Amino acid sequence: MADPGYYHSDYIRHPVLYELGVKYGIKTECIPEIALPSKLEELKDVIRREIRKELKIKEGAEKLREVATDRRSLSDVANIVKKANIKLNELKSDLQELESQLLLSRGQSTPTSPEDLSYDEEIILASEAAQQQRQLGEATADRKLASLEKQLNIELKVKQGAENMIQSISSSNQSRDKKLLAEAHQMLADSKDKIEYLKLRISKLSKQQKGDNAGANGDGRSSEMSGVEPLLDERIAELRNRLRIEAAVVEGSKNAIRLLQSDKKVTDKKALQEAQTSLLESTQKLDLLRKSLDMRRQELPVESSAFIELGHELRSTGSSPGYTSLSGGSRAQFLSPAPLISPCVQVTGTLEVRLMGCQDLLDDVPGRSRRDPLASPSDLKSFVKGVTIRNSMKYTYSIKEDTSNEIMAVLKLDNHTVAQTSWRPCSQQAWDQRFTIKLDKSRELEIGIHWKDWRGLCAVKFLRLEIGIHW
């Protein structure tokens, strides 16, 4: 039998190791000094396993709290969480003491704080939970997609049946079948609407899955945009795409105007007016897009390749005095390929829009001049000479030399004006107007805000109609 005094001296030499060893069931008696670090590591692993266990218990209880409805269940869950927190604090304290002992045994001096230790453990658990959540989400999305495709196949059969019924009734030429024929036509119309709706849902869900997979695999981002936050990356990609589109519209409008003005004998005044208006509107949109892209660029690290790349792109589009297409010319040779933006899904149905008002609009709009509001860039004067500002399909308006506080919103559906607000003083409650817009395979809604003076278009928003679909 060992001498009790021996254990007493062992406790005096390593009290932390002795107490924690007894507490967690690790034999710590009669340990030579050379084996002390390995025994401390063994005890450290035991405590870490206990921390993981308690974290999982706490996580499980938190999930139960989300679904619990009765007061008794909520009380039980609260007790579980409370006990888990007490146990975790105790374990973290023990781990800190053990870390201090371990560092001292290795000749180090600064122990790890409890916050750092708990953070490490929570990171491990969070990583495991995130992976499980991704797998669960993928399985759920797959089931949902399969269900939608099944519904689509059923509706396609219904549509085919309705078409066959209409053909059969029409060939019989019997007046008594008129009611049945009307019902068949209604069935066909309803089926077509359901098919369009299901196709839209399937398309959107498929795009979401592809985007999630690309994000998980680190794909879908250009090399110059690597290291950029995903949301900022997406916003920059969208702005770059818009910038290229409007620059192309400017070039197309210029070419159309040149062609129409070249023939002095036959001039299509209406076509010329439309081309000049398109040029003016796209030029003003380019001013706003360039400013927005430059603001997003300032959010990037100055030394990043993305910051340099966007600087080149902004210079290549030119400032207001002369836009050029990005598709040709030596000025575009250093640019990366156009960002990949998924095409908008076609939407059929009815769109309800309520416009309330605006705030924080640009007072100093880039590219505008009080002296020549229609064509401040010198090379555009020949293109828009005599053009009248048309910001709606209903009427024109005269610009004011002094700045005005009145604003108007113009709504465009796939680049065709469909509605407008009244002129009202700028405020958050400027209009409060509602619009009902019929959609027929439409893709995008554009909302432009105009000052009623020489500044013209001061804000523009593009909305993909598919984002308004909920299920």
Secondary structure as UniProt FT lines:
FT   HELIX           4..13
FT   HELIX           15..24
FT   TURN            29..30
FT   HELIX           33..35
FT   HELIX           36..67
FT   HELIX           71..105
FT   TURN            106..107
FT   HELIX           114..172
FT   HELIX           175..177
FT   HELIX           178..217
FT   HELIX           223..225
FT   TURN            226..227
FT   HELIX           230..262
FT   HELIX           269..297
FT   TURN            298..299
FT   TURN            302..303
FT   HELIX           305..316
FT   TURN            326..327
FT   HELIX           330..332
FT   TURN            333..334
FT   STRAND          347..355
FT   TURN            366..367
FT   TURN            373..374
FT   HELIX           378..380
FT   TURN            381..383
FT   TURN            385..386
FT   STRAND          406..413
FT   TURN            414..415
FT   STRAND          416..420
FT   STRAND          424..425
FT   TURN            428..429
FT   STRAND          433..442
FT   STRAND          444..451
FT   TURN            454..455
FT   STRAND          457..464
FT   HELIX           465..468
//
